[in-house]
Amino acid sequence: MTSTEKRLAEGDLNLENNGDYRLLNRLNLEHIRLQRRSNFELELAANLVRYIDEYYKMWSALWEGGTSYIDDMREKIDQQMRYSEQVQKDLDLLPQRIKNQSKTISNFIIQRDNKLNIQLAESNRRIAEESRRDNLLNLEMAAATAQVAQETRQDSAAMKTIAVLTLTFLPGTAVASFFSMGLFQWPFQDASTVSSPLLYVYFVITIPLTLLVYATWVFWFKYSQAHYKKSHDEGLLKFEQDLKARVRSATGTW
C-alpha cells in the first residue's frame, strides 16, 4: 500500500489495462481478509484472558503462590492484544487510504482524458483550417480557370469577328472597287487615260469607312468584354461569399 501511494505521489501510474485499479481491488480484498483475522485474534485473546482469570481465581488458593507461569502467560496475551489492537487501528485506516488512491487515479484519468480531448479538438481545428484553406485554394483555381476560359472565349470571339469582317467586306470590296465602280476606263484610249481623274474618291470613301467599321468593332468588342467581366466577377464574388459562409458554419473558425 505504501509503495503504491509513493508511486501515485510521484505520478508513476499504470493506466494501461487498469493495472492500478486491479491492484487496489486486490488490496481491498486483502484488507477484508486481514480485518476478519484481526477481529478473530482480538476475540480469541479476550476469551483467553477471561478463561485465565477465572482459572487463576479458582486455583490460586490451592497453589499457594505457585502461579507465576499463569502471570507470564497473561502478560504475553496482553502484549499480543496490544499488538492486535494496533494492527486493528492500522486496518481501520486502510479503507480511507485505498479510497484516496482510487480518487487520485480517477483524477489522473480525468486529466489524461481532458488532455486527449484538447489534443483532439486542436487536431479537428487544424483539419478544419486546412480544409478551409483547401476550399479557398480550389476557389482561386476555379477563378483562374474561369479567367483562362474567358480569355480563350474572348480570343475566339475576336477571331470570329475578324473572320466575319473579312468574309463580309474583303471580297465584295476588292471586286467592286476595282472592276465595277467605273474608275477605270476600258478599253484604253491612250496611256494617259487608263485611270479616271476621280480615282481619289475611292480612297476618300474607302479609308474612312474602313476605319469606322474597325472602330465600331473595337467599341463593341470592348463593351462586350467589360460586360462579361463584370457579370463574371459578380457571379464569382457571390460564389466565394456563399462558400465562405458554408465554411464558417461548418468549422466555426472564422
C-alpha positions as CSV (number, residue, x, y, z in Angstrom):
1,M,0.0,0.0,0.0
2,T,2.8,2.4,0.9
3,S,4.7,1.7,-2.3
4,T,1.5,2.3,-4.3
5,E,1.0,5.6,-2.5
6,K,4.5,6.6,-3.2
7,R,4.2,5.8,-6.9
8,L,1.0,7.8,-7.2
9,A,2.6,10.8,-5.4
10,E,5.4,10.7,-8.0
11,G,2.9,10.4,-10.8
12,D,4.1,6.9,-11.8
13,L,0.8,5.3,-12.8
14,N,-0.1,2.2,-14.7
15,L,-3.2,3.2,-16.5
16,E,-2.9,0.6,-19.2
17,N,-5.4,-2.2,-18.8
18,N,-6.5,-0.6,-15.4
19,G,-3.4,-2.1,-13.7
20,D,-3.5,0.2,-10.6
21,Y,-7.3,-0.3,-10.3
22,R,-6.8,-4.1,-10.2
23,L,-4.0,-3.6,-7.6
24,L,-6.3,-1.5,-5.4
25,N,-9.0,-4.1,-5.7
26,R,-6.6,-6.9,-4.6
27,L,-5.5,-4.7,-1.7
28,N,-9.1,-4.1,-0.7
29,L,-9.8,-7.9,-0.7
30,E,-6.7,-8.4,1.3
31,H,-7.8,-5.8,3.8
32,I,-11.1,-7.6,4.3
33,R,-9.3,-10.8,5.0
34,L,-6.9,-9.2,7.4
35,Q,-9.8,-7.4,9.1
36,R,-11.5,-10.6,9.8
37,R,-8.3,-12.2,11.0
38,S,-7.6,-9.3,13.4
39,N,-11.2,-9.4,14.8
40,F,-10.7,-13.1,15.4
41,E,-7.4,-12.5,17.1
42,L,-8.9,-9.9,19.4
43,E,-11.9,-12.0,20.2
44,L,-9.7,-15.0,20.9
45,A,-7.3,-13.0,23.1
46,A,-10.3,-11.6,25.1
47,N,-11.6,-15.1,25.7
48,L,-8.2,-16.4,26.7
49,V,-7.8,-13.6,29.2
50,R,-11.2,-14.3,30.7
51,Y,-10.6,-18.0,31.0
52,I,-7.2,-17.4,32.6
53,D,-8.6,-15.0,35.1
54,E,-11.3,-17.5,36.1
55,Y,-8.8,-20.3,36.2
56,Y,-6.5,-18.1,38.3
57,K,-9.2,-17.3,40.8
58,M,-10.2,-21.0,41.1
59,W,-6.7,-22.4,41.7
60,S,-4.7,-19.6,43.3
61,A,-5.6,-20.6,46.8
62,L,-4.6,-24.2,46.3
63,W,-1.3,-23.5,44.6
64,E,-0.3,-21.0,47.4
65,G,1.5,-18.6,45.1
66,G,2.8,-21.0,42.6
67,T,1.0,-19.2,39.7
68,S,3.9,-17.2,38.2
69,Y,3.7,-19.1,34.9
70,I,0.0,-18.0,34.7
71,D,1.0,-14.4,35.2
72,D,3.6,-14.8,32.4
73,M,1.0,-16.2,30.1
74,R,-1.3,-13.4,30.9
75,E,1.4,-10.8,30.2
76,K,2.1,-12.4,26.8
77,I,-1.5,-12.5,25.9
78,D,-1.8,-8.8,26.9
79,Q,1.2,-7.9,24.7
80,Q,-0.4,-9.8,21.8
81,M,-3.7,-8.0,22.4
82,R,-1.9,-4.6,22.3
83,Y,-0.2,-5.6,19.1
84,S,-3.5,-6.8,17.6
85,E,-5.2,-3.5,18.7
86,Q,-2.5,-1.5,16.9
87,V,-2.9,-3.7,13.8
88,Q,-6.7,-3.1,14.1
89,K,-6.1,0.7,14.1
90,D,-3.9,0.4,11.0
91,L,-6.5,-1.8,9.3
92,D,-9.2,0.8,10.1
93,L,-7.1,3.4,8.2
94,L,-6.7,1.2,5.1
95,P,-10.1,1.8,3.5
96,Q,-9.6,5.5,3.5
97,R,-6.2,5.2,2.1
98,I,-7.5,2.9,-0.7
99,K,-10.3,5.3,-1.3
100,N,-7.9,8.3,-1.6
101,Q,-5.7,6.4,-4.0
102,S,-8.7,5.5,-6.1
103,K,-9.7,9.2,-6.3
104,T,-6.1,10.0,-7.2
105,I,-6.1,7.5,-10.1
106,S,-9.5,8.8,-11.2
107,N,-8.2,12.4,-11.2
108,F,-5.2,11.3,-13.3
109,I,-7.5,9.6,-15.7
110,I,-9.7,12.6,-15.9
111,Q,-6.7,14.8,-16.6
112,R,-5.4,12.4,-19.2
113,D,-8.8,12.4,-20.9
114,N,-9.0,16.2,-20.8
115,K,-5.6,16.4,-22.5
116,L,-6.7,13.9,-25.1
117,N,-9.9,15.9,-25.7
118,I,-7.9,19.1,-26.0
119,Q,-5.5,17.5,-28.5
120,L,-8.4,16.1,-30.4
121,A,-10.1,19.5,-30.5
122,E,-6.8,21.1,-31.7
123,S,-6.5,18.4,-34.4
124,N,-10.0,19.0,-35.5
125,R,-9.4,22.7,-35.6
126,R,-6.3,22.2,-37.7
127,I,-8.1,19.9,-40.0
128,A,-10.9,22.4,-40.4
129,E,-8.4,25.2,-41.1
130,E,-6.6,23.1,-43.7
131,S,-10.0,22.2,-45.3
132,R,-10.9,25.9,-45.3
133,R,-7.5,26.7,-47.0
134,D,-8.1,23.9,-49.5
135,N,-11.5,25.3,-50.3
136,L,-10.1,28.8,-50.8
137,L,-7.3,27.4,-53.0
138,N,-9.9,25.5,-55.0
139,L,-11.9,28.7,-55.3
140,E,-8.8,30.6,-56.6
141,M,-8.1,27.8,-59.0
142,A,-11.6,27.8,-60.2
143,A,-11.4,31.6,-60.6
144,A,-8.2,31.3,-62.6
145,T,-9.6,28.6,-64.7
146,A,-12.7,30.7,-65.4
147,Q,-10.5,33.6,-66.3
148,V,-8.5,31.5,-68.7
149,A,-11.7,30.2,-70.2
150,Q,-13.0,33.8,-70.5
151,E,-9.8,35.0,-72.2
152,T,-9.9,32.0,-74.6
153,R,-13.6,32.8,-75.3
154,Q,-12.7,36.4,-76.0
155,D,-9.8,35.4,-78.3
156,S,-12.2,33.1,-80.1
157,A,-14.8,35.9,-80.4
158,A,-12.2,38.3,-81.8
159,M,-11.1,35.7,-84.4
160,K,-14.7,35.1,-85.3
161,T,-15.3,38.8,-85.7
162,I,-12.2,39.3,-87.8
163,A,-13.2,36.3,-90.0
164,V,-16.8,37.7,-90.4
165,L,-15.5,41.1,-91.3
166,T,-13.0,39.6,-93.8
167,L,-15.6,37.4,-95.4
168,T,-18.2,40.2,-95.5
169,F,-16.2,43.1,-96.8
170,L,-13.0,42.0,-98.4
171,P,-14.2,40.0,-101.5
172,G,-17.0,42.4,-102.4
173,T,-14.9,45.5,-101.7
174,A,-12.0,44.2,-103.8
175,V,-14.1,43.2,-106.8
176,A,-16.5,46.1,-106.6
177,S,-13.7,48.6,-106.1
178,F,-11.5,47.6,-109.0
179,F,-13.9,46.2,-111.5
180,S,-17.4,47.6,-111.0
181,M,-17.2,51.3,-110.0
182,G,-16.1,52.8,-113.3
183,L,-13.0,54.3,-112.0
184,F,-11.0,52.6,-114.8
185,Q,-11.7,53.2,-118.4
186,W,-11.9,50.1,-120.6
187,P,-10.7,49.9,-123.3
188,F,-7.8,52.2,-123.1
189,Q,-7.9,55.4,-125.2
190,D,-4.3,56.1,-124.6
191,A,-1.7,55.7,-121.8
192,S,-2.7,58.9,-120.0
193,T,-6.4,57.9,-119.7
194,V,-6.1,54.5,-118.0
195,S,-7.3,55.8,-114.6
196,S,-10.1,58.2,-114.0
197,P,-9.4,61.6,-112.6
198,L,-11.9,60.7,-109.8
199,L,-9.9,57.8,-108.5
200,Y,-9.1,59.7,-105.3
201,V,-12.8,59.5,-104.4
202,Y,-12.4,55.7,-103.9
203,F,-9.7,56.2,-101.3
204,V,-11.5,59.1,-99.7
205,I,-14.6,57.0,-99.1
206,T,-13.0,53.6,-98.5
207,I,-10.4,54.6,-95.9
208,P,-12.8,56.4,-93.5
209,L,-15.4,53.7,-94.0
210,T,-12.9,51.0,-93.1
211,L,-11.8,53.0,-90.1
212,L,-15.4,53.4,-89.0
213,V,-16.1,49.7,-89.3
214,Y,-13.0,48.8,-87.3
215,A,-13.8,51.5,-84.7
216,T,-17.3,50.2,-84.3
217,W,-15.9,46.6,-84.0
218,V,-13.4,47.7,-81.3
219,F,-16.1,49.5,-79.3
220,W,-18.4,46.6,-79.5
221,F,-15.7,44.1,-78.5
222,K,-14.5,46.2,-75.5
223,Y,-18.1,46.7,-74.4
224,S,-18.9,43.0,-74.6
225,Q,-15.7,42.2,-72.8
226,A,-16.3,44.6,-70.0
227,H,-19.9,43.5,-69.6
228,Y,-19.0,39.8,-69.4
229,K,-16.1,40.5,-67.0
230,K,-18.5,42.5,-64.7
231,S,-21.1,39.7,-64.7
232,H,-18.4,37.1,-64.3
233,D,-16.8,38.9,-61.3
234,E,-20.2,39.4,-59.7
235,G,-21.0,35.7,-60.0
236,L,-17.6,34.7,-58.8
237,L,-17.8,37.0,-55.8
238,K,-21.2,35.7,-54.9
239,F,-20.0,32.1,-55.1
240,E,-17.0,32.9,-52.9
241,Q,-19.2,34.5,-50.3
242,D,-21.5,31.5,-50.3
243,L,-18.5,29.2,-49.9
244,K,-17.1,31.2,-47.0
245,A,-20.4,31.2,-45.3
246,R,-20.7,27.4,-45.6
247,V,-17.1,27.0,-44.3
248,R,-17.8,29.3,-41.3
249,S,-21.0,27.4,-40.4
250,A,-19.2,24.0,-40.8
251,T,-15.9,24.8,-38.9
252,G,-16.8,27.8,-36.7
253,T,-13.2,29.1,-37.1
254,W,-13.8,32.4,-38.7
